[in-house]
Amino acid sequence: MNPVSPLGNIRVVLSHTTHPGNIGAAARAMRTMDITALYLVNPRRFPDADASAMAAGADEILANAIVCADLDEALVETTLVVGLTARRRDLSHDMLTIREAAPRIVQEAAAAPVALLFGTEISGLSNAELDKCQLLATIPTDPVHSSLNLAASVQVSTYEVRQAAFKSITPEEQGLPAATFQDVEGFYAHLEQTLYDTGFLDPDEPKRLMQGFIDRKR
Amino acid sequence: MNPVSPLGNIRVVLSHTTHPGNIGAAARAMRTMDITALYLVNPRRFPDADASAMAAGADEILANAIVCADLDEALVETTLVVGLTARRRDLSHDMLTIREAAPRIVQEAAAAPVALLFGTEISGLSNAELDKCQLLATIPTDPVHSSLNLAASVQVSTYEVRQAAFKSITPEEQGLPAATFQDVEGFYAHLEQTLYDTGFLDPDEPKRLMQGFIDRKR
């Protein structure tokens, strides 16, 4: 993970998850989007073989998962708690789509820990849990069939956050200087020479392949 | 489903799926995004209790799923086949992110059937399957951990397609005339009268509530 990536400051908090397989599948989803901090509030069963079976390569996320007795413990140090919910719950919270919320999540995570909070499989977030959120976010769905699987919600949410993170980070912000004209030309000259040296490119008929590379630059 | 929605022209094609649970979870994912046509090319086990268990409310999609002996059968009538793949497979295909591809999928689906093609859980699309695709699309991930669960891929892909569909369809294109000034004013007058008639609103102190509605219009 890039050390300056805001993704390192984002934690997924799963509250009172019933099925350990969903915890494992959520970990796998997080892993694909490079969000690795998992907090579990009172999971019914964890650790569990079903969680491990569904994690498929995200075992490290499960091994490092922090099991908490209550939600407050899972939210320590966070400055923004975003509750994921399928429907508008009340009028006292801002309600955004996860795509709208993602840039704000990324911006906040550049400075301090942010929690993405997911409720139970059946009933979602309780009113007490909603009260801990500064922001509610929803994944737009067919209005009649709004019930995403828990891990699917984690997948879409972390996907949107990662998309926003990579949209907002310029090479300069990553600490990488942008390539200059000389850098680019030097790279292509080095590539061409290497292709000759290794015999991959025929010096007598090089034009089409190098032109192809040059076209790709544009 | 809205009859003019392009979503009705989009089919999910799962090729040689190993685990029936993934078929059920994919159906559930499709259902949340109002994409309901499922084609199964040589699934290892289908129908199957594991598929039904994971479908959770998407039983109708499973019941109507079309099981095909080969991929050609599943692609009949389509004018665009989009292969979902975790990595660049060759240089002969266009390769877009699913977000970039989604508007093109929606545009094509306004006129003719479009297939979203997903390969097996372990190895993805075969070369023979890639040859049937006009376009390859990828879900951007952490480069080291690019393996989304099959149903998670279906979830993100159908989510992006649905987002693009709703972004691109204006009320006019849905066959719905935009509300005129008189329509809107008439609606609020009718609402206000109904609130008086039912006793919900006090005629002597109506101002703040109606002003709240009026503020929300803007």
Interface residues (C-beta under 8 A of the other chain):
Chain A: M1 A25 R28 A29 R31 T32 M33 D34 A56 G57 A58 R99 I139 P140 T141 D142 H145 S146 S147 L148 N149 A151 A152 Q155 V156 Y159 R162 Q163 F166
Chain B: A25 R28 A29 R31 T32 M33 D34 A56 G57 A58 R99 I139 P140 T141 D142 H145 S146 S147 L148 N149 A151 A152 Q155 V156 Y159 R162 Q163 F166
